[in-house]
Amino acid sequence: MSKITVSKPYLDVKERKAVMEVLKSGMLAQGPKVAELEKRFAEKVGTKYCVALNSGTAALHAGLYGLGIGSGDEVITTPFTFVASANPAIMLGAKPIFVDVDEKTFNIDPTKIEEKITSKTKAILPIHLYGLCCDMDLINAIAKKHNLVVLEDACQSHNAKYKDKFAGNLGNAGAFSLYATKNMMSGEGGLLTTNSEEVMERAKRFRQHGMQQSGDYAYVDLGYNYRLTDVLASIALVQLDRLDKFTQKRQKNAKYLLKNLKGIKGLILPVVEEGHEPCWHQFTIRITSEFPMNRDTFVAKLKEQEIFPGIYYPKPLHLHPQFQKLGYKEGDFPVSEKLAKEVVSLPVHPLLKKEDLIKVVSTIKRLGE
Ligand SMILES: *Cc1c(COP(=O)(O)O)cnc(C)c1O
């Protein structure tokens, strides 16, 4: 019996060949492959520019820096996410201001944003969680009204669409991750997309020790070594070629799960509203109190059957010591706290076989009886 896991990397002879070519070229650091990846990813997303970095975290950090976020500023985001959505603001001396999520979408609740805006608020950082875009029309309207910038955390949403535009082209800039479990990956890596020449130039400077782009060793500001390597860019380029096909497979798998898991008492399926085309980084269901067993027992039962789901995320950020230092406490974000106890991400990746999906469905149906 083979294990059905929540994610599975796909790499074959094409990636190996691409890496070997870079090794043979002798140029392993940031070079022509990184430049090619930047060009092709910007074309894919539909933005004028893309800056490659060595992680999604670095892309968020460089994105906030590029947008001019600094000491004392406030950045609005949610606590129901991976830690890397919130830490980059802190790295710049700014403060993440959490807003609770909408339980239907798992994304920031736009109706709760305005009450958190102060004279210090500079940016909104919406996270397209699990590959479903946020309600960007509402978020952009709020940003415009209050003169704020918008950085999309698109780390889980390569190829996700909102009203016919791709994630990463829905705000002032978008940050993607190329971490091993993402829909398009190179092990580690990040990409920042933007239509702003200024943001692009600032991010490039930030990537290379704050050095002026003309390259004459003039250090105009603090920067880091956030460069991606050509070795990794060559893998990401092959993965970019595969992205459409893999996204379609995820969408097909999600459709199957949505159809076949309908009507189970106490099990809430993901909701896709009009205008959204998710890329299904995760397929996340909720196991509520009406289900015959609690979430943790449900997960244990699936594991007994060699099905290994994921829990993203078991605890919202505001309940961790790192964010309690900022004054957050239990009860501050009740929707996030409830979801953290209910969510289970089922396997939806493109390498699943029909028999895997059938087994996942039949096992869950049996547990729900
Ligand atoms: C993966 C991820 C990141 C960070 O990406 P890394 O490449 O691991 O640094 C940030 N935000 C979200 C929502 C992610 O899923």
The ligand as a MOL file (V3000), in Angstrom:
LIG
                    3D

  0  0  0     0  0            999 V3000
M  V30 BEGIN CTAB
M  V30 COUNTS 15 15 0 0 0
M  V30 BEGIN ATOM
M  V30 1 C 5.8310 29.3030 1.8430 0
M  V30 2 C 5.2080 30.5720 2.3180 0
M  V30 3 C 5.9710 31.7190 2.6110 0
M  V30 4 C 7.4630 31.7500 2.6720 0
M  V30 5 O 8.1460 31.2050 1.6710 0
M  V30 6 P 9.6450 30.6020 1.8810 0
M  V30 7 O 10.0710 30.3920 0.4840 0
M  V30 8 O 9.5030 29.3500 2.6780 0
M  V30 9 O 10.4520 31.6390 2.5770 0
M  V30 10 C 5.3010 32.8760 2.9520 0
M  V30 11 N 3.9610 32.9230 3.0240 0
M  V30 12 C 3.1970 31.8450 2.7900 0
M  V30 13 C 1.7210 31.9680 2.8810 0
M  V30 14 C 3.7880 30.6300 2.4460 0
M  V30 15 O 3.0250 29.5610 2.2360 0
M  V30 END ATOM
M  V30 BEGIN BOND
M  V30 1 1 1 2
M  V30 2 1 2 3
M  V30 3 2 2 14
M  V30 4 1 3 4
M  V30 5 2 3 10
M  V30 6 1 4 5
M  V30 7 1 5 6
M  V30 8 2 6 7
M  V30 9 1 6 8
M  V30 10 1 6 9
M  V30 11 1 10 11
M  V30 12 2 11 12
M  V30 13 1 12 13
M  V30 14 1 12 14
M  V30 15 1 14 15
M  V30 END BOND
M  V30 END CTAB
M  END
